[in-house]
Amino acid sequence: MIKFSAAVRAAITGASLLAASFAVHAAWPERPLRLVVPFPAGGSYDIVARTLSQKLGKRLGQPVVVENIAGGATVPGVMSALKDKAEGYTLLLASDGSLNINQYVIKGLRYNPDTDLTPVTILNTVPHWIVARSDRKEGSLTDLKAYIRSNPGKVSISINTVAGAAHLGLASWKQNNGLDFTIVPYRGSPPAMADLIGGQTDAHVDVIGSSAAYVTDGKVKPLATLQDHAVTQFPRLETQKADSPNALLVRANLALVVRTGTPQPIIERLYREVKSCVEEPDFIARLQSLAYEPVLSPPVQARKFLQAESARYGAIAKAVNLDAN
């Protein structure tokens, strides 16, 4: 009978357990998956989710069912995703609010994004812009800033959610430049755009993909993209200087995440399949129609990026008093 040392026996046992683990995970998925979208149906984020669900379902051989759980600063949607076991059958389409901002602006937040959620990948960027009523004289953000300085307290600029990336960016711009205007939060783009067109507000900071149709129809006009480079669909728009403290910068992304504890082989499989889905020409075209750009960072890289974004947003939230804006 051959005798093995303790170290060799441990190695054999570890290898056996690893092989058994891969065998179990190789059978995944054995039932339909759930993709929680903490945003309303029909919006640009929802379009991304439904495009992904159709393609991912075909690749995995199981349906991926989209479930919209909107409102509550995305918290209800996140909590719904976290109630399921960490087995890779529940996915969450998460924004900067869910992953980076809520922890700084919501007291008693019921989840910890750093420990409760694990990224599969950063799916795409979410460029923002500022638009104004078509009848206004200002043709750029520089023009609007000059008007605000000449008319303190008379301008109102809306945002599509409370305490999101747009709110923090706009409040920071207001504070850094010593501007006097009113920030008006809305629940989503449609009501904000309706009031902008109707004359109740003067400008609106929004996701480009959520309001591009209004620009195409001539109901509003874009003043600037809120990043340091142009978007393909609107190449002539004023951009922002990334290194300027006086710039109006709103940087956002969409990520696919799972509950922490999901087996790593499943996370890696999800990443590979999602990457293949997004790289299909029609998916790329869909993203481009929304002015989004694919990112598709691997899980480890995605985690590092999100940690850096949390630190960045934390600094902004600390410097800006949102209750006063």
Summary of the structure (lengths in Angstrom):
residues: 325
radius of gyration: 22.3
end to end distance: 77.8
largest distance: 92.9
contacts: 1068
relative contact order: 0.17
helix: 47%
strand: 18%
